[in-house]
Amino acid sequence: MNNSKIWLSSPHMGGNEQNYIKEAFDSNWVAPLGPNVIGFEQDIEKYLEQEVFVGALSSGTAALHLGLILLDVKAGDEVICQSMTFSASANPIVYQGATPVFIDSELETWNMCPNALEEAIKDRISKGKKPKAIIAVHLYGMPYKADEIRYIADKYEIPILEDSAEALGSSYKGQKCGTFGDISVLSFNGNKIITTSGGGAIVTKTQEIKNKAIFLATQARDNEPHYQHSEIGYNYRMSNICAGIGRGQMEILDKHVGLRRNMHDFYKEAFQNKEGIKLFSEPTSDYFSNHWLSAITIDSAKCNRKTREDLRLLLESENIESRPLWKPMHLQPIFSESPYYGGNVSENLFNNGLCLPSGSNIDANEKDRIKNALNNF
Ligand SMILES: *Cc1c(COP(=O)(O)O)cnc(C)c1O
């Protein structure tokens, strides 16, 4: 039997990507600007269904960095950040010379806990420093508690930088993720719901802020015939070749969201009546997840003492990739000195949780292999 590797999440082309790339070559727009960049930005703006402005960038990390700059985060400032996330959510805080303040998750969406958030804001203010921004993340495509987080952010007048890197195609109360932040961020890395091989985007509420983002992303050149600079710039713009891939991917985004959601249904069936294993699912019908990754938590007391690591190794022996949930930032060696608010929700999730193969390109034979391996557990 074919035993090729089954990946957690691998690129899945729609078919038109190469046509857009060919157009770029034929017209010699082989540069970090051009018709595909403009077209890709317009495709995303239309998809998000809100009055937003999209700037295509070289990565989601670059978008987060520019987002912090546009929210005026400077050296010595504090920025609140969800602890359970990929390190790219937090690293740009340090690029700015600012300090991250990490917040625990709640159990329903695994995202930023509103109670711990408010506790942190009050405590930081009482210590003399009001946080400059809040980085909230939609983990694995699951929308965070957008109403509660927005209510607290507005109450203390702190802007939200929405990290929607994993959540293009998700929505909350019918509103698309990527439109909840004062500034929002998308990623098109190779493992994301759609890919440009590598890339990201910043989503803003005004044309003016988008223009400022593009200005900073293209080396901050003043409007002069010679090269003149009054600000520090970056080389963060997206290539017209990558944007061509993105245009092809936008054509099949909703179809691929459907296929990822089918993978979630596949696991729902596989774990039906399996006591001790819980599939991560939407808490209410307000939430619509793209199910970028399907994830489970294992209660080893109810699974003959078997742990998520036992399952991971069993899957690995069958050449099936799986991975523990994101290790919270407050438990990372590099952030061990950073302030942290909350309990041990994210720590427990990390200890007991596992992400399973979730790609939109997993075929029936591969599903059988996954199912057999899970049954052996
Ligand atoms: C992927 C990811 C990023 C970074 O995006 P890149 O395009 O890889 O730089 C940021 N935050 C989260 C939550 C991510 O999953």
The ligand as a Gaussian input file, in Angstrom:
#p B3LYP/6-31G(d) Opt

LIG

0 1
 C        1.507000      31.886000      10.255000
 C        1.212000      32.786000      11.371000
 C        1.793000      34.061000      11.463000
 C        2.910000      34.526000      10.571000
 O        2.638000      34.548000       9.235000
 P        3.853000      34.408000       8.180000
 O        3.207000      34.720000       6.883000
 O        4.334000      32.988000       8.273000
 O        4.914000      35.379000       8.559000
 C        1.393000      34.896000      12.476000
 N        0.483000      34.511000      13.382000
 C       -0.088000      33.292000      13.355000
 C       -1.103000      32.952000      14.373000
 C        0.274000      32.380000      12.360000
 O       -0.269000      31.172000      12.355000

